[in-house]
Amino acid sequence: MSRTPQEQANLDFCTRMYHEMLFRFDASKIDEFLADDYIQHSTAATGGKEGLRDFFQNRAENFPDVEFAIKASMVDGDFTMFHIHTIRHPGDPGMSIIDYFRLEGGKVKEHWEVVQEIPETLPHDNGIF
């Protein structure tokens, strides 16, 4: 799939955001990656940057052994999408998460997500990812 230079920059920026901020619950990076008027659409966190700071603190305290893996990523203009495997603790089948970001002015302006618990057994042999 062909990408414009701006699309590649958007995808690279969001991939870096995962590794430097989201996967580490590092609230010190929020201003670097998120717009001042950041809009949160997720049901897991309250609005704005402060809501994300609270979310990070909660997750860091409750899931110290969490592991993440980016399984797929896509970009279309100012929108990026990532398919993430999150394992909260050893032995957890984890969650399949789709994160959807809109960038504006070189930072993330909006975030949406869809979360699916991964069951112990699947009704097929196709896997989740």
Buried (B, 14 or more C-beta within 10 A) or exposed (E): EEEEEEBEBBBEBBBEBBEBBBBBBBBEBBEEBBBEEBBBEBEEBEEBBBBBBEBBEEBBEEBEEBBBEBEEBBBEEBBBBBBBBBBBEEEBBBBBBBBBBBBEEEBBBBBBBEBEEBEEEEEEEEEBE
